[in-house]
Amino acid sequence: MTVIVRELRHDDPVDAAGYARVRHQALPFMLFTPESITYDVKYAHPDSHYRPLLAEEDGEVIGTAQVGLVYDSPEPGLGSLTIYVHPERTGRGAGSLLARAAEERLAALGATRLHAWVLDAPECRAFAEKRGYRAARSAHFLRLDLANGTLPPLPSPPDGVELRTGADFADDPRPLFRLDAETILDEPSDTEREFTDYDAWLTETWNHPLLNRDLTSVALVDGRPAAFSAARTDGGTRYGTVMTGTARAFRGRGLAKLAKAHSLHRARAAGFTDAFTGNDAGNGPMLAINTWFGYEICATEVKYVRDLG
């Protein structure tokens, strides 16, 4: 049995299907489709140098790596790699080969600090630490059973607040771009990011094939977008919240909870059975909101950091 590492061919549907299959097996609480993987590669920002890698064993895809530069951070030289191997194909050296190839590529691109996410499991932590990475922050994956669970009743919007969907902004999504750009500045992270490129946001967020504009909810205060909850769906029965936030001027009024409740109730009515979201382990207020909805932690990821040179 021979394991090789190579780039994913974005125009090859077999590659995309293999990548999606491994990711789904390793991370069943995240949404991936062959179409979304192809889109991410084809439309990646050129400054990200995004190039996914595959590990193959006798023609079968058994491991994947997301590899690129964090181009939208004000801190230069940040590289990102996230490696996952099919749970039934571990121990064959695929992870080590992927890590070596990813690190060499990022170093050649000028990266001086690497960030990598691994599952919070002893074998995954040991893999990262053996390669010289040190643990940083952590984040939870959460799941809500929409089919059999009980959502809290949908609250009525307070006076002056109107609930709309992302689809209502199809002709001009720029107000949502401004709201997303403001809220991401306060998202817990050890990597600063800035949304300043509207065209890049349109490509990477607004036009992404997984984004469900009909289930994305926006709370308006006196006609101005004040809070939102962005939804992704995979074409089946799985729904995911990828970002929920409130503009600073409108915080403390429960608008983020209102927007998320609006989205979740409509997702359940549309036949979605599983809802997923992510939550920084240190973001207590958002974790409290998710717990209130009935989400339960199903896994935890840890970010590991390594300085090069």
Secondary structure by P-SEA (a helix, b strand, c coil): cbbbbbccccccaaaaaaaaaaaaaacccccccaaaaaaaaacccccccbbbbbbbccccccccccccccccccccbbbbbbbbccccccccaaaaaaaaaaaaaaaaacccbbbbbbcccaaaaaaaaaacccccbbbbbbbbccccccccccccccccbbbbccccccccaaaaaaaaaaaaaaccccbbbbcccaaaaaaacccccccccccbbbbbccccccbbbbbbbccccbbbbcbbbbcccccccaaaaaaaaaaaaaaaaacccbbbbcccccaaaaaaaaaaacccccbbbbbbbbbcc
